[in-house]
Amino acid sequence: MELLQKPVRLLTNINKWIGLIALGLMFPAVFVFAVARTTGNPIIGDIELVQFVMVVLIMGSLSLSEATNTHISIGLFVDKFSPSMQRVMDFIAHLLTLAFCLLVCWAFLSHLKTQDSDLLGISYVPFKLFIVFGFLSWGLEALLKLVQDLKGEKTVAD
């Protein structure tokens, strides 16, 4: 178990720090962009830059939210099931999450084309590769939980 857990948590921590850096960059940038726009001196490409940083922020947080169970979950019906049925539902959810993440990774990698943004000419390729990295990390966290479910361990992040 430790053999799988250490590299997965390393990827999650890398994602976490990339997401935190993106968040730290986005706040002052949006503030400057808003002030510039309010004063009548808009910065060319501000919306495009924020969109790129938003992709990095979201992809950086996917695996962390899975690892810490801080993602949105709706337990309205599942919480009423027996504990054994809840474990079955969790197993199915982790399996579907893993399948979805692998599908997204495959789709982005199989359709990877060199293309630049319209206004600033920034290449989409690094961002598409980071999307693959984010979904791969999320899928590995789901795989980790899947293995923990099979072993009957509690799924708690470090």
VMD Tcl script that builds the backbone (N, CA, C; Angstrom):
set m [mol new atoms 474]
animate dup $m
set s [atomselect $m all]
$s set {name element resname resid chain x y z} {
  {N N MET 1 A 0.822 -1.195 0.000}
  {CA C MET 1 A 0.000 0.000 0.000}
  {C C MET 1 A 0.861 1.252 0.000}
  {N N GLU 2 A 1.901 1.220 0.817}
  {CA C GLU 2 A 2.805 2.364 0.907}
  {C C GLU 2 A 3.483 2.631 -0.428}
  {N N LEU 3 A 3.709 1.576 -1.197}
  {CA C LEU 3 A 4.349 1.691 -2.499}
  {C C LEU 3 A 3.504 2.548 -3.448}
  {N N LEU 4 A 2.201 2.467 -3.337}
  {CA C LEU 4 A 1.297 3.264 -4.154}
  {C C LEU 4 A 1.043 4.634 -3.530}
  {N N GLN 5 A 0.947 4.668 -2.217}
  {CA C GLN 5 A 0.540 5.889 -1.531}
  {C C GLN 5 A 1.573 7.018 -1.641}
  {N N LYS 6 A 2.848 6.702 -1.499}
  {CA C LYS 6 A 3.870 7.752 -1.516}
  {C C LYS 6 A 3.944 8.511 -2.839}
  {N N PRO 7 A 4.030 7.824 -3.992}
  {CA C PRO 7 A 4.087 8.592 -5.245}
  {C C PRO 7 A 2.794 9.348 -5.542}
  {N N VAL 8 A 1.656 8.764 -5.178}
  {CA C VAL 8 A 0.382 9.454 -5.417}
  {C C VAL 8 A 0.314 10.718 -4.579}
  {N N ARG 9 A 0.697 10.644 -3.313}
  {CA C ARG 9 A 0.673 11.833 -2.453}
  {C C ARG 9 A 1.709 12.865 -2.902}
  {N N LEU 10 A 2.834 12.405 -3.473}
  {CA C LEU 10 A 3.820 13.335 -4.012}
  {C C LEU 10 A 3.216 14.121 -5.179}
  {N N LEU 11 A 2.530 13.434 -6.083}
  {CA C LEU 11 A 1.871 14.119 -7.197}
  {C C LEU 11 A 0.789 15.074 -6.698}
  {N N THR 12 A 0.054 14.650 -5.693}
  {CA C THR 12 A -0.982 15.510 -5.127}
  {C C THR 12 A -0.365 16.762 -4.503}
  {N N ASN 13 A 0.747 16.599 -3.803}
  {CA C ASN 13 A 1.417 17.767 -3.215}
  {C C ASN 13 A 1.973 18.697 -4.284}
  {N N ILE 14 A 2.503 18.143 -5.360}
  {CA C ILE 14 A 2.976 18.986 -6.467}
  {C C ILE 14 A 1.809 19.783 -7.036}
  {N N ASN 15 A 0.694 19.104 -7.267}
  {CA C ASN 15 A -0.509 19.782 -7.755}
  {C C ASN 15 A -0.973 20.854 -6.788}
  {N N LYS 16 A -0.942 20.527 -5.507}
  {CA C LYS 16 A -1.391 21.488 -4.489}
  {C C LYS 16 A -0.571 22.770 -4.561}
  {N N TRP 17 A 0.744 22.627 -4.638}
  {CA C TRP 17 A 1.600 23.816 -4.654}
  {C C TRP 17 A 1.472 24.602 -5.950}
  {N N ILE 18 A 1.285 23.906 -7.056}
  {CA C ILE 18 A 1.051 24.618 -8.317}
  {C C ILE 18 A -0.261 25.392 -8.239}
  {N N GLY 19 A -1.295 24.771 -7.685}
  {CA C GLY 19 A -2.579 25.457 -7.513}
  {C C GLY 19 A -2.488 26.642 -6.565}
  {N N LEU 20 A -1.741 26.487 -5.476}
  {CA C LEU 20 A -1.573 27.600 -4.531}
  {C C LEU 20 A -0.810 28.763 -5.156}
  {N N ILE 21 A 0.211 28.451 -5.928}
  {CA C ILE 21 A 0.956 29.510 -6.617}
  {C C ILE 21 A 0.050 30.221 -7.626}
  {N N ALA 22 A -0.756 29.443 -8.352}
  {CA C ALA 22 A -1.694 30.043 -9.306}
  {C C ALA 22 A -2.683 30.956 -8.586}
  {N N LEU 23 A -3.176 30.515 -7.446}
  {CA C LEU 23 A -4.104 31.336 -6.666}
  {C C LEU 23 A -3.421 32.598 -6.173}
  {N N GLY 24 A -2.180 32.454 -5.713}
  {CA C GLY 24 A -1.424 33.622 -5.252}
  {C C GLY 24 A -1.140 34.615 -6.356}
  {N N LEU 25 A -1.000 34.135 -7.579}
  {CA C LEU 25 A -0.788 35.030 -8.713}
  {C C LEU 25 A -2.094 35.651 -9.203}
  {N N MET 26 A -3.161 34.882 -9.101}
  {CA C MET 26 A -4.421 35.359 -9.651}
  {C C MET 26 A -5.008 36.529 -8.862}
  {N N PHE 27 A -4.944 36.476 -7.534}
  {CA C PHE 27 A -5.546 37.550 -6.738}
  {C C PHE 27 A -4.978 38.925 -7.067}
  {N N PRO 28 A -3.665 39.122 -6.996}
  {CA C PRO 28 A -3.169 40.459 -7.327}
  {C C PRO 28 A -3.372 40.814 -8.799}
  {N N ALA 29 A -3.307 39.815 -9.686}
  {CA C ALA 29 A -3.497 40.107 -11.107}
  {C C ALA 29 A -4.916 40.594 -11.368}
  {N N VAL 30 A -5.901 39.927 -10.808}
  {CA C VAL 30 A -7.291 40.346 -11.003}
  {C C VAL 30 A -7.518 41.726 -10.396}
  {N N PHE 31 A -6.900 41.990 -9.247}
  {CA C PHE 31 A -7.012 43.310 -8.632}
  {C C PHE 31 A -6.452 44.383 -9.566}
  {N N VAL 32 A -5.265 44.145 -10.096}
  {CA C VAL 32 A -4.643 45.118 -11.007}
  {C C VAL 32 A -5.484 45.278 -12.264}
  {N N PHE 33 A -5.976 44.166 -12.815}
  {CA C PHE 33 A -6.794 44.241 -14.017}
  {C C PHE 33 A -8.080 45.026 -13.763}
  {N N ALA 34 A -8.704 44.811 -12.597}
  {CA C ALA 34 A -9.945 45.518 -12.270}
  {C C ALA 34 A -9.697 47.009 -12.084}
  {N N VAL 35 A -8.616 47.349 -11.381}
  {CA C VAL 35 A -8.296 48.767 -11.183}
  {C C VAL 35 A -7.983 49.429 -12.525}
  {N N ALA 36 A -7.228 48.748 -13.354}
  {CA C ALA 36 A -6.874 49.304 -14.663}
  {C C ALA 36 A -8.125 49.513 -15.519}
  {N N ARG 37 A -9.022 48.565 -15.483}
  {CA C ARG 37 A -10.249 48.694 -16.274}
  {C C ARG 37 A -11.134 49.817 -15.734}
  {N N THR 38 A -11.179 49.938 -14.396}
  {CA C THR 38 A -12.004 50.982 -13.772}
  {C C THR 38 A -11.477 52.373 -14.090}
  {N N THR 39 A -10.176 52.501 -14.158}
  {CA C THR 39 A -9.579 53.813 -14.446}
  {C C THR 39 A -9.555 54.137 -15.932}
  {N N GLY 40 A -10.084 53.247 -16.753}
  {CA C GLY 40 A -10.151 53.517 -18.185}
  {C C GLY 40 A -8.912 53.096 -18.949}
  {N N ASN 41 A -8.041 52.311 -18.324}
  {CA C ASN 41 A -6.823 51.831 -18.978}
  {C C ASN 41 A -6.769 50.304 -18.944}
  {N N PRO 42 A -7.686 49.646 -19.659}
  {CA C PRO 42 A -7.705 48.178 -19.581}
  {C C PRO 42 A -6.403 47.570 -20.118}
  {N N ILE 43 A -6.037 46.467 -19.535}
  {CA C ILE 43 A -4.833 45.749 -19.942}
  {C C ILE 43 A -5.235 44.715 -20.989}
  {N N ILE 44 A -4.578 44.780 -22.120}
  {CA C ILE 44 A -4.894 43.858 -23.212}
  {C C ILE 44 A -4.555 42.427 -22.796}
  {N N GLY 45 A -5.507 41.521 -22.958}
  {CA C GLY 45 A -5.292 40.111 -22.671}
  {C C GLY 45 A -5.543 39.718 -21.230}
  {N N ASP 46 A -6.116 40.630 -20.435}
  {CA C ASP 46 A -6.321 40.316 -19.019}
  {C C ASP 46 A -7.271 39.135 -18.820}
  {N N ILE 47 A -8.339 39.102 -19.567}
  {CA C ILE 47 A -9.304 38.001 -19.418}
  {C C ILE 47 A -8.668 36.687 -19.846}
  {N N GLU 48 A -7.909 36.716 -20.919}
  {CA C GLU 48 A -7.240 35.505 -21.397}
  {C C GLU 48 A -6.246 34.973 -20.362}
  {N N LEU 49 A -5.491 35.866 -19.749}
  {CA C LEU 49 A -4.531 35.452 -18.719}
  {C C LEU 49 A -5.237 34.827 -17.517}
  {N N VAL 50 A -6.325 35.438 -17.085}
  {CA C VAL 50 A -7.071 34.894 -15.952}
  {C C VAL 50 A -7.650 33.523 -16.298}
  {N N GLN 51 A -8.091 33.356 -17.529}
  {CA C GLN 51 A -8.624 32.051 -17.939}
  {C C GLN 51 A -7.535 30.976 -17.887}
  {N N PHE 52 A -6.337 31.307 -18.335}
  {CA C PHE 52 A -5.237 30.342 -18.281}
  {C C PHE 52 A -4.886 29.982 -16.836}
  {N N VAL 53 A -4.820 30.997 -15.984}
  {CA C VAL 53 A -4.473 30.736 -14.583}
  {C C VAL 53 A -5.591 29.964 -13.895}
  {N N MET 54 A -6.825 30.202 -14.298}
  {CA C MET 54 A -7.952 29.469 -13.722}
  {C C MET 54 A -7.870 27.981 -14.056}
  {N N VAL 55 A -7.435 27.655 -15.261}
  {CA C VAL 55 A -7.246 26.247 -15.626}
  {C C VAL 55 A -6.209 25.613 -14.702}
  {N N VAL 56 A -5.104 26.318 -14.483}
  {CA C VAL 56 A -4.047 25.802 -13.610}
  {C C VAL 56 A -4.576 25.633 -12.182}
  {N N LEU 57 A -5.331 26.606 -11.707}
  {CA C LEU 57 A -5.878 26.549 -10.352}
  {C C LEU 57 A -6.824 25.360 -10.178}
  {N N ILE 58 A -7.712 25.173 -11.107}
  {CA C ILE 58 A -8.684 24.082 -10.993}
  {C C ILE 58 A -7.998 22.726 -11.113}
  {N N MET 59 A -7.119 22.577 -12.084}
  {CA C MET 59 A -6.433 21.292 -12.259}
  {C C MET 59 A -5.521 20.989 -11.070}
  {N N GLY 60 A -4.975 22.027 -10.454}
  {CA C GLY 60 A -4.123 21.831 -9.292}
  {C C GLY 60 A -4.881 21.402 -8.051}
  {N N SER 61 A -6.183 21.631 -8.047}
  {CA C SER 61 A -6.955 21.317 -6.843}
  {C C SER 61 A -7.741 20.010 -6.933}
  {N N LEU 62 A -7.811 19.399 -8.095}
  {CA C LEU 62 A -8.632 18.190 -8.248}
  {C C LEU 62 A -8.178 17.048 -7.345}
  {N N SER 63 A -6.901 16.707 -7.416}
  {CA C SER 63 A -6.430 15.562 -6.631}
  {C C SER 63 A -6.422 15.864 -5.137}
  {N N LEU 64 A -6.166 17.118 -4.782}
  {CA C LEU 64 A -6.180 17.491 -3.362}
  {C C LEU 64 A -7.577 17.356 -2.775}
  {N N SER 65 A -8.572 17.786 -3.530}
  {CA C SER 65 A -9.940 17.662 -3.010}
  {C C SER 65 A -10.361 16.198 -2.894}
  {N N GLU 66 A -9.854 15.344 -3.770}
  {CA C GLU 66 A -10.146 13.912 -3.652}
  {C C GLU 66 A -9.424 13.310 -2.456}
  {N N ALA 67 A -8.176 13.714 -2.258}
  {CA C ALA 67 A -7.382 13.145 -1.160}
  {C C ALA 67 A -7.930 13.532 0.207}
  {N N THR 68 A -8.458 14.737 0.319}
  {CA C THR 68 A -8.922 15.237 1.612}
  {C C THR 68 A -10.435 15.127 1.789}
  {N N ASN 69 A -11.116 14.542 0.805}
  {CA C ASN 69 A -12.582 14.412 0.837}
  {C C ASN 69 A -13.275 15.757 1.013}
  {N N THR 70 A -12.754 16.794 0.374}
  {CA C THR 70 A -13.371 18.115 0.470}
  {C C THR 70 A -14.124 18.484 -0.799}
  {N N HIS 71 A -14.306 17.519 -1.691}
  {CA C HIS 71 A -15.070 17.763 -2.895}
  {C C HIS 71 A -16.551 17.745 -2.570}
  {N N ILE 72 A -17.326 18.219 -3.485}
  {CA C ILE 72 A -18.769 18.241 -3.285}
  {C C ILE 72 A -19.295 16.814 -3.395}
  {N N SER 73 A -20.034 16.411 -2.391}
  {CA C SER 73 A -20.663 15.090 -2.452}
  {C C SER 73 A -22.083 15.220 -1.930}
  {N N ILE 74 A -22.936 14.443 -2.518}
  {CA C ILE 74 A -24.344 14.485 -2.131}
  {C C ILE 74 A -24.673 13.157 -1.480}
  {N N GLY 75 A -24.849 13.184 -0.184}
  {CA C GLY 75 A -25.118 11.963 0.553}
  {C C GLY 75 A -26.559 11.843 0.975}
  {N N LEU 76 A -27.435 12.574 0.323}
  {CA C LEU 76 A -28.840 12.595 0.708}
  {C C LEU 76 A -29.431 11.185 0.745}
  {N N PHE 77 A -29.147 10.394 -0.280}
  {CA C PHE 77 A -29.690 9.039 -0.335}
  {C C PHE 77 A -28.712 8.023 0.230}
  {N N VAL 78 A -27.444 8.187 -0.096}
  {CA C VAL 78 A -26.440 7.196 0.289}
  {C C VAL 78 A -26.300 7.105 1.805}
  {N N ASP 79 A -26.439 8.218 2.505}
  {CA C ASP 79 A -26.316 8.210 3.967}
  {C C ASP 79 A -27.410 7.389 4.646}
  {N N LYS 80 A -28.490 7.143 3.949}
  {CA C LYS 80 A -29.582 6.355 4.517}
  {C C LYS 80 A -29.366 4.850 4.326}
  {N N PHE 81 A -28.382 4.481 3.493}
  {CA C PHE 81 A -28.083 3.068 3.264}
  {C C PHE 81 A -27.323 2.485 4.444}
  {N N SER 82 A -27.267 1.177 4.485}
  {CA C SER 82 A -26.484 0.489 5.515}
  {C C SER 82 A -24.994 0.753 5.262}
  {N N PRO 83 A -24.160 0.596 6.300}
  {CA C PRO 83 A -22.716 0.828 6.104}
  {C C PRO 83 A -22.100 -0.040 5.006}
  {N N SER 84 A -22.550 -1.280 4.881}
  {CA C SER 84 A -21.993 -2.132 3.822}
  {C C SER 84 A -22.407 -1.643 2.434}
  {N N MET 85 A -23.633 -1.173 2.306}
  {CA C MET 85 A -24.092 -0.629 1.027}
  {C C MET 85 A -23.381 0.691 0.719}
  {N N GLN 86 A -23.100 1.483 1.750}
  {CA C GLN 86 A -22.352 2.725 1.553}
  {C C GLN 86 A -20.950 2.431 1.027}
  {N N ARG 87 A -20.331 1.361 1.534}
  {CA C ARG 87 A -18.997 0.974 1.048}
  {C C ARG 87 A -19.058 0.552 -0.420}
  {N N VAL 88 A -20.114 -0.161 -0.785}
  {CA C VAL 88 A -20.290 -0.566 -2.179}
  {C C VAL 88 A -20.454 0.667 -3.069}
  {N N MET 89 A -21.258 1.602 -2.613}
  {CA C MET 89 A -21.472 2.837 -3.384}
  {C C MET 89 A -20.180 3.643 -3.501}
  {N N ASP 90 A -19.399 3.707 -2.419}
  {CA C ASP 90 A -18.106 4.400 -2.464}
  {C C ASP 90 A -17.173 3.725 -3.460}
  {N N PHE 91 A -17.160 2.396 -3.448}
  {CA C PHE 91 A -16.321 1.646 -4.385}
  {C C PHE 91 A -16.704 1.968 -5.827}
  {N N ILE 92 A -17.986 1.958 -6.104}
  {CA C ILE 92 A -18.479 2.275 -7.458}
  {C C ILE 92 A -18.110 3.705 -7.827}
  {N N ALA 93 A -18.269 4.631 -6.890}
  {CA C ALA 93 A -17.939 6.033 -7.156}
  {C C ALA 93 A -16.450 6.199 -7.460}
  {N N HIS 94 A -15.585 5.516 -6.696}
  {CA C HIS 94 A -14.150 5.619 -6.949}
  {C C HIS 94 A -13.780 4.974 -8.278}
  {N N LEU 95 A -14.437 3.880 -8.616}
  {CA C LEU 95 A -14.191 3.214 -9.895}
  {C C LEU 95 A -14.611 4.106 -11.062}
  {N N LEU 96 A -15.776 4.736 -10.950}
  {CA C LEU 96 A -16.244 5.637 -11.999}
  {C C LEU 96 A -15.362 6.880 -12.106}
  {N N THR 97 A -14.888 7.388 -10.970}
  {CA C THR 97 A -13.976 8.537 -10.989}
  {C C THR 97 A -12.694 8.181 -11.715}
  {N N LEU 98 A -12.142 7.026 -11.408}
  {CA C LEU 98 A -10.925 6.575 -12.070}
  {C C LEU 98 A -11.150 6.438 -13.576}
  {N N ALA 99 A -12.247 5.822 -13.970}
  {CA C ALA 99 A -12.554 5.642 -15.390}
  {C C ALA 99 A -12.719 6.993 -16.088}
  {N N PHE 100 A -13.417 7.918 -15.446}
  {CA C PHE 100 A -13.623 9.246 -16.020}
  {C C PHE 100 A -12.294 9.971 -16.201}
  {N N CYS 101 A -11.432 9.918 -15.185}
  {CA C CYS 101 A -10.141 10.609 -15.264}
  {C C CYS 101 A -9.273 10.023 -16.371}
  {N N LEU 102 A -9.267 8.710 -16.487}
  {CA C LEU 102 A -8.486 8.084 -17.558}
  {C C LEU 102 A -9.048 8.428 -18.930}
  {N N LEU 103 A -10.349 8.521 -19.046}
  {CA C LEU 103 A -10.980 8.905 -20.304}
  {C C LEU 103 A -10.603 10.337 -20.693}
  {N N VAL 104 A -10.634 11.247 -19.736}
  {CA C VAL 104 A -10.257 12.635 -20.012}
  {C C VAL 104 A -8.786 12.721 -20.424}
  {N N CYS 105 A -7.923 11.998 -19.715}
  {CA C CYS 105 A -6.494 11.985 -20.070}
  {C C CYS 105 A -6.299 11.474 -21.492}
  {N N TRP 106 A -6.953 10.380 -21.819}
  {CA C TRP 106 A -6.840 9.822 -23.162}
  {C C TRP 106 A -7.350 10.803 -24.214}
  {N N ALA 107 A -8.485 11.443 -23.945}
  {CA C ALA 107 A -9.070 12.379 -24.912}
  {C C ALA 107 A -8.134 13.561 -25.158}
  {N N PHE 108 A -7.567 14.111 -24.105}
  {CA C PHE 108 A -6.682 15.261 -24.286}
  {C C PHE 108 A -5.384 14.866 -24.979}
  {N N LEU 109 A -4.837 13.709 -24.640}
  {CA C LEU 109 A -3.584 13.293 -25.266}
  {C C LEU 109 A -3.778 12.884 -26.725}
  {N N SER 110 A -4.894 12.273 -27.033}
  {CA C SER 110 A -5.112 11.831 -28.408}
  {C C SER 110 A -5.472 12.976 -29.346}
  {N N HIS 111 A -5.936 14.084 -28.804}
  {CA C HIS 111 A -6.293 15.235 -29.636}
  {C C HIS 111 A -5.398 16.445 -29.359}
  {N N LEU 112 A -4.188 16.178 -28.959}
  {CA C LEU 112 A -3.251 17.250 -28.624}
  {C C LEU 112 A -2.723 17.884 -29.911}
  {N N LYS 113 A -3.077 19.133 -30.115}
  {CA C LYS 113 A -2.625 19.867 -31.299}
  {C C LYS 113 A -1.952 21.153 -30.837}
  {N N THR 114 A -0.989 21.583 -31.606}
  {CA C THR 114 A -0.366 22.869 -31.292}
  {C C THR 114 A -1.294 23.968 -31.789}
  {N N GLN 115 A -1.734 24.764 -30.854}
  {CA C GLN 115 A -2.654 25.852 -31.156}
  {C C GLN 115 A -2.356 26.972 -30.179}
  {N N ASP 116 A -2.498 28.203 -30.627}
  {CA C ASP 116 A -2.208 29.357 -29.790}
  {C C ASP 116 A -3.493 30.126 -29.503}
  {N N SER 117 A -3.467 30.865 -28.391}
  {CA C SER 117 A -4.622 31.695 -28.054}
  {C C SER 117 A -4.732 32.839 -29.059}
  {N N ASP 118 A -5.933 33.368 -29.196}
  {CA C ASP 118 A -6.202 34.374 -30.224}
  {C C ASP 118 A -5.495 35.700 -29.969}
  {N N LEU 119 A -5.583 36.203 -28.764}
  {CA C LEU 119 A -5.108 37.559 -28.494}
  {C C LEU 119 A -3.615 37.615 -28.170}
  {N N LEU 120 A -3.176 36.807 -27.230}
  {CA C LEU 120 A -1.784 36.886 -26.783}
  {C C LEU 120 A -0.868 35.869 -27.462}
  {N N GLY 121 A -1.433 34.920 -28.166}
  {CA C GLY 121 A -0.622 33.929 -28.862}
  {C C GLY 121 A 0.058 32.927 -27.938}
  {N N ILE 122 A -0.531 32.672 -26.774}
  {CA C ILE 122 A 0.022 31.702 -25.819}
  {C C ILE 122 A -0.390 30.302 -26.266}
  {N N SER 123 A 0.562 29.385 -26.270}
  {CA C SER 123 A 0.291 28.015 -26.696}
  {C C SER 123 A -0.610 27.308 -25.689}
  {N N TYR 124 A -1.557 26.545 -26.216}
  {CA C TYR 124 A -2.451 25.768 -25.367}
  {C C TYR 124 A -1.809 24.475 -24.867}
  {N N VAL 125 A -0.746 24.029 -25.514}
  {CA C VAL 125 A -0.164 22.717 -25.230}
  {C C VAL 125 A 0.232 22.539 -23.759}
  {N N PRO 126 A 0.972 23.482 -23.137}
  {CA C PRO 126 A 1.323 23.254 -21.725}
  {C C PRO 126 A 0.103 23.157 -20.816}
  {N N PHE 127 A -0.928 23.902 -21.136}
  {CA C PHE 127 A -2.130 23.878 -20.315}
  {C C PHE 127 A -2.897 22.573 -20.516}
  {N N LYS 128 A -2.932 22.075 -21.752}
  {CA C LYS 128 A -3.578 20.787 -22.000}
  {C C LYS 128 A -2.809 19.665 -21.310}
  {N N LEU 129 A -1.483 19.751 -21.322}
  {CA C LEU 129 A -0.685 18.737 -20.625}
  {C C LEU 129 A -0.901 18.819 -19.117}
  {N N PHE 130 A -1.082 20.032 -18.595}
  {CA C PHE 130 A -1.355 20.149 -17.158}
  {C C PHE 130 A -2.750 19.632 -16.819}
  {N N ILE 131 A -3.688 19.765 -17.753}
  {CA C ILE 131 A -5.010 19.171 -17.544}
  {C C ILE 131 A -4.875 17.653 -17.433}
  {N N VAL 132 A -4.060 17.064 -18.297}
  {CA C VAL 132 A -3.820 15.620 -18.233}
  {C C VAL 132 A -3.182 15.267 -16.892}
  {N N PHE 133 A -2.187 16.055 -16.477}
  {CA C PHE 133 A -1.520 15.810 -15.196}
  {C C PHE 133 A -2.498 15.920 -14.031}
  {N N GLY 134 A -3.373 16.927 -14.068}
  {CA C GLY 134 A -4.363 17.110 -13.007}
  {C C GLY 134 A -5.343 15.958 -12.932}
  {N N PHE 135 A -5.853 15.537 -14.090}
  {CA C PHE 135 A -6.806 14.425 -14.099}
  {C C PHE 135 A -6.131 13.105 -13.773}
  {N N LEU 136 A -4.879 12.940 -14.203}
  {CA C LEU 136 A -4.144 11.727 -13.861}
  {C C LEU 136 A -3.930 11.641 -12.347}
  {N N SER 137 A -3.572 12.750 -11.729}
  {CA C SER 137 A -3.384 12.772 -10.272}
  {C C SER 137 A -4.699 12.493 -9.552}
  {N N TRP 138 A -5.772 13.070 -10.046}
  {CA C TRP 138 A -7.088 12.829 -9.456}
  {C C TRP 138 A -7.453 11.347 -9.589}
  {N N GLY 139 A -7.203 10.783 -10.763}
  {CA C GLY 139 A -7.490 9.373 -10.971}
  {C C GLY 139 A -6.644 8.472 -10.083}
  {N N LEU 140 A -5.383 8.845 -9.865}
  {CA C LEU 140 A -4.527 8.055 -8.978}
  {C C LEU 140 A -5.005 8.126 -7.534}
  {N N GLU 141 A -5.506 9.286 -7.116}
  {CA C GLU 141 A -6.099 9.384 -5.774}
  {C C GLU 141 A -7.336 8.493 -5.669}
  {N N ALA 142 A -8.132 8.462 -6.737}
  {CA C ALA 142 A -9.305 7.576 -6.745}
  {C C ALA 142 A -8.868 6.111 -6.718}
  {N N LEU 143 A -7.788 5.787 -7.448}
  {CA C LEU 143 A -7.254 4.425 -7.424}
  {C C LEU 143 A -6.768 4.052 -6.027}
  {N N LEU 144 A -6.118 4.993 -5.368}
  {CA C LEU 144 A -5.653 4.767 -3.998}
  {C C LEU 144 A -6.834 4.461 -3.077}
  {N N LYS 145 A -7.907 5.214 -3.221}
  {CA C LYS 145 A -9.100 4.965 -2.408}
  {C C LYS 145 A -9.753 3.637 -2.777}
  {N N LEU 146 A -9.686 3.293 -4.056}
  {CA C LEU 146 A -10.226 2.018 -4.507}
  {C C LEU 146 A -9.483 0.857 -3.858}
  {N N VAL 147 A -8.164 0.945 -3.819}
  {CA C VAL 147 A -7.353 -0.083 -3.172}
  {C C VAL 147 A -7.654 -0.125 -1.676}
  {N N GLN 148 A -7.789 1.040 -1.054}
  {CA C GLN 148 A -8.115 1.090 0.372}
  {C C GLN 148 A -9.492 0.492 0.630}
  {N N ASP 149 A -10.432 0.734 -0.280}
  {CA C ASP 149 A -11.764 0.126 -0.151}
  {C C ASP 149 A -11.679 -1.394 -0.212}
  {N N LEU 150 A -10.879 -1.903 -1.137}
  {CA C LEU 150 A -10.735 -3.353 -1.274}
  {C C LEU 150 A -10.085 -3.986 -0.047}
  {N N LYS 151 A -9.155 -3.239 0.576}
  {CA C LYS 151 A -8.487 -3.753 1.773}
  {C C LYS 151 A -9.308 -3.520 3.033}
  {N N GLY 152 A -10.381 -2.736 2.913}
  {CA C GLY 152 A -11.220 -2.446 4.071}
  {C C GLY 152 A -10.639 -1.371 4.971}
  {N N GLU 153 A -9.697 -0.589 4.458}
  {CA C GLU 153 A -9.099 0.498 5.246}
  {C C GLU 153 A -9.957 1.753 5.117}
  {N N LYS 154 A -9.795 2.629 6.100}
  {CA C LYS 154 A -10.479 3.913 6.066}
  {C C LYS 154 A -9.731 4.828 5.114}
  {N N THR 155 A -10.446 5.578 4.271}
  {CA C THR 155 A -9.801 6.455 3.302}
  {C C THR 155 A -9.650 7.845 3.897}
  {N N VAL 156 A -8.519 8.069 4.522}
  {CA C VAL 156 A -8.217 9.377 5.122}
  {C C VAL 156 A -6.898 9.854 4.568}
  {N N ALA 157 A -6.827 11.116 4.186}
  {CA C ALA 157 A -5.601 11.675 3.622}
  {C C ALA 157 A -4.592 11.949 4.749}
  {N N ASP 158 A -3.320 12.026 4.352}
  {CA C ASP 158 A -2.263 12.354 5.313}
  {C C ASP 158 A -2.422 13.748 5.854}
}
mol reanalyze $m
mol bondsrecalc $m
mol representation Tube
mol addrep $m
